Amino acid sequence: MSTSELACTYAALILHDDGIPITAEKIATLVKAANVTVESYWPGLFAKLLEKRNLEDLITNVGGGGGGAVSVSAAAAPAAGGAAAVVEKEEKKEEPKEESDDDMGFSLFD
């Protein structure tokens, strides 16, 4: 991650934490106040991203891990209840039972 991306990320987090709407101008103002030089497109890029996404969701889903199918399902699901449905599906999955040697009719010491 470049310094420009990191500065814009921190600026967006600061604005979110204070309950201030995240705009390109406000991100640029915070970055400038921190004496960080960023390319002019970064604040606008971050503002557009966060305009369509909820920053709170991005923060809470950061170490979500799992397979790619879970990520695709979460992205394709409706925003209102899609995340809850994905979590419920994950919890319902049962791990396959391990087969023992007794099930096969022989053991290691026969």
Secondary structure, DSSP 8 states (H G I E B T S, - for coil): --HHHHHHHHHHHHHHHTT----HHHHHHHHHHTT----THHHHHHHHHHHHS-HHHHHHTTT----HHHHHHHHHS-TTTHHHHHHHHHHH--------HHHHT--TT-
